[in-house]
């Protein structure tokens, strides 16, 4: 999965890949693979990236042209994420099995995301947000108001 905004934002700020790698606490190779789309950036590192540049995850995902949201929180709330994943799934009348099929995972894995036992991978939360037209920042608890994308 490729997020072209990573490179764009880095270059707008006159930073090198090694600078971002240091900010995120990862190797240059890891960050380069993330930026070039050979490996997906972890959700925790994506949030670090967004927090460092005061950007919304939705902006980095290209879900919005707005760089940030008013009154947005830094980081994320794991408990809110779990509850909102379940809330959106149920609101759309999807079962965990159906979500599992969309993401090509076993429904028991999805269940762990909804229970907060495992942090959802970046590619899965991107697909979920895109499928249900919901803000990633809302799911993560970074903003309180529901936003449709």
Secondary structure as UniProt FT lines:
FT   HELIX           4..12
FT   TURN            13..14
FT   HELIX           17..24
FT   HELIX           28..36
FT   HELIX           43..53
FT   HELIX           57..60
FT   TURN            61..62
FT   TURN            70..71
FT   HELIX           78..91
FT   TURN            92..93
FT   HELIX           96..103
FT   HELIX           107..114
FT   TURN            115..116
FT   HELIX           122..132
FT   HELIX           136..139
FT   TURN            140..141
//
